[in-house]
């Protein structure tokens, strides 16, 4: 019995002596690939969403741009200038009140307002397309002013 115990202790000591206490710090030692930077790929939709903002919001039954909307679109215009190979689509959306026809037209006016602002800031119109989803693609579900306000938007997405 004592021999088995001594044998087990010897194996444990041998394994402990062979263990590697060196922590992987992520440094490149020449034998592997370099550490990849984290975060979204520059010029991607994830980059647009994370670093610029992909949507602007509107008041009820309005397609005019607020100061906050213009600030977001200014950042989008700078981002588009930085990535001239990127084309985007601007989708106009509405809350679920109103007729389908009215909301499709209002959504188009909202998308056009965002596009026109970006063009005025120097973005090429050939890189910008628009579409209206009216009330068919809500970003928030439910009822009430908070939900409706989230759905009154124009969303820019990378194509």
C-alpha positions as CSV (number, residue, x, y, z in Angstrom):
1,X,0.0,0.0,0.0
2,X,2.8,2.4,0.9
3,X,4.5,1.6,-2.3
4,X,1.4,2.6,-4.3
5,X,1.2,5.9,-2.3
6,X,4.9,6.6,-2.9
7,X,4.5,5.8,-6.6
8,X,1.5,8.2,-6.9
9,X,3.4,10.9,-5.1
10,X,6.4,10.4,-7.4
11,X,4.3,10.6,-10.5
12,X,2.7,13.8,-9.2
13,X,6.1,15.3,-8.4
14,X,7.3,14.4,-11.9
15,X,4.3,16.0,-13.6
16,X,4.6,19.1,-11.5
17,X,8.2,19.5,-12.5
18,X,7.3,19.2,-16.2
19,X,4.6,21.8,-16.0
20,X,4.9,25.1,-18.0
21,X,4.5,28.2,-15.9
22,X,5.0,30.6,-18.9
23,X,1.8,32.5,-19.6
24,X,0.9,33.2,-23.2
25,X,1.0,37.0,-23.5
26,X,0.0,37.1,-27.1
27,X,3.4,38.3,-28.2
28,X,4.6,37.0,-31.5
29,X,7.6,34.8,-31.0
30,X,8.2,34.3,-34.7
31,X,6.6,30.9,-34.8
32,X,3.0,32.0,-35.1
33,X,0.8,34.6,-36.6
34,X,0.6,38.1,-35.3
35,X,-2.2,39.0,-32.9
36,X,-5.2,40.3,-34.8
37,X,-6.7,43.7,-33.8
38,X,-10.1,43.5,-32.2
39,X,-13.2,45.4,-33.2
40,X,-15.1,45.8,-36.5
41,X,-13.4,45.6,-39.9
42,X,-12.8,49.2,-41.1
43,X,-15.3,50.2,-43.8
44,X,-17.8,47.5,-42.8
45,X,-21.4,47.8,-41.7
46,X,-20.3,46.9,-38.1
47,X,-17.8,49.7,-38.3
48,X,-20.5,52.2,-39.4
49,X,-22.8,51.1,-36.6
50,X,-20.2,51.0,-33.9
51,X,-18.2,54.1,-34.7
52,X,-20.5,56.5,-36.6
53,X,-24.2,55.5,-36.1
54,X,-26.4,54.0,-38.7
55,X,-29.8,55.8,-38.1
56,X,-31.4,59.1,-37.7
57,X,-34.8,59.7,-36.2
58,X,-37.8,61.9,-37.2
59,X,-40.7,63.5,-35.5
60,X,-44.3,62.3,-36.1
61,X,-45.4,62.8,-39.7
62,X,-42.1,64.7,-40.5
63,X,-39.2,64.2,-42.9
64,X,-37.2,67.2,-41.9
65,X,-33.8,66.6,-40.3
66,X,-33.2,67.5,-36.6
67,X,-29.9,68.8,-35.2
68,X,-29.2,65.3,-33.9
69,X,-29.9,63.8,-37.3
70,X,-27.6,66.3,-39.0
71,X,-24.8,65.5,-36.5
72,X,-25.1,61.8,-37.2
73,X,-25.3,62.4,-41.0
74,X,-22.2,64.6,-40.7
75,X,-20.3,61.6,-39.2
76,X,-21.7,59.4,-41.9
77,X,-20.5,61.8,-44.6
78,X,-17.0,61.8,-43.1
79,X,-17.1,58.0,-42.9
80,X,-18.1,57.7,-46.5
81,X,-15.3,60.0,-47.5
82,X,-12.9,57.8,-45.7
83,X,-14.1,54.7,-47.5
84,X,-14.8,55.7,-51.1
85,X,-15.3,52.1,-52.2
86,X,-18.3,51.7,-50.0
87,X,-21.9,52.0,-51.3
88,X,-24.8,52.4,-48.9
89,X,-28.6,52.1,-48.9
90,X,-30.7,54.4,-46.9
91,X,-34.1,52.9,-45.8
92,X,-36.9,55.2,-44.7
93,X,-39.2,53.8,-42.0
94,X,-42.3,54.9,-40.2
95,X,-44.3,53.8,-37.1
96,X,-47.4,51.7,-37.5
97,X,-49.9,54.5,-37.5
98,X,-51.3,55.7,-40.8
99,X,-52.1,54.0,-44.1
100,X,-49.7,51.9,-46.0
101,X,-49.6,54.4,-48.9
102,X,-49.0,57.4,-46.6
103,X,-46.2,55.6,-44.7
104,X,-44.5,54.4,-47.9
105,X,-44.4,58.0,-49.2
106,X,-43.3,59.4,-45.8
107,X,-40.6,56.7,-45.5
108,X,-39.3,57.7,-49.0
109,X,-39.2,61.4,-48.1
110,X,-37.2,60.5,-45.0
111,X,-34.7,58.4,-46.9
112,X,-34.4,61.1,-49.6
113,X,-33.8,63.8,-46.9
114,X,-30.9,61.7,-45.5
115,X,-29.5,61.0,-48.9
116,X,-29.8,64.7,-50.0
117,X,-27.9,65.8,-46.9
118,X,-25.1,63.3,-47.5
119,X,-24.8,64.5,-51.1
120,X,-24.7,68.1,-50.0
121,X,-21.8,67.1,-47.7
122,X,-19.8,65.7,-50.6
123,X,-20.9,62.1,-50.9
124,X,-21.4,60.9,-54.4
125,X,-25.1,60.2,-55.2
126,X,-24.0,57.2,-57.3
127,X,-23.0,55.5,-54.0
128,X,-26.3,56.1,-52.2
129,X,-29.5,54.3,-52.9
130,X,-32.8,54.8,-51.1
131,X,-35.8,52.6,-50.3
132,X,-38.9,53.0,-48.2
133,X,-40.3,50.3,-46.1
134,X,-43.1,52.4,-44.6
135,X,-44.3,50.6,-41.5
136,X,-43.3,47.1,-42.7
137,X,-40.0,46.8,-41.0
138,X,-40.2,48.1,-37.4
139,X,-37.0,48.2,-35.4
140,X,-39.0,48.1,-32.1
141,X,-42.2,46.2,-31.4
142,X,-45.1,47.2,-29.1
143,X,-47.2,50.2,-28.7
144,X,-46.6,53.7,-27.3
145,X,-44.7,56.8,-28.1
146,X,-41.3,55.4,-27.1
147,X,-41.7,52.4,-29.5
148,X,-43.2,54.6,-32.3
149,X,-40.3,57.1,-32.0
150,X,-37.7,54.3,-32.5
151,X,-39.5,53.3,-35.7
152,X,-39.6,56.8,-37.3
153,X,-36.1,56.6,-38.8
154,X,-33.8,56.4,-41.8
155,X,-31.2,53.6,-41.5
156,X,-28.0,53.6,-43.5
157,X,-26.6,50.1,-44.4
158,X,-23.5,49.0,-46.3
159,X,-24.3,47.3,-49.6
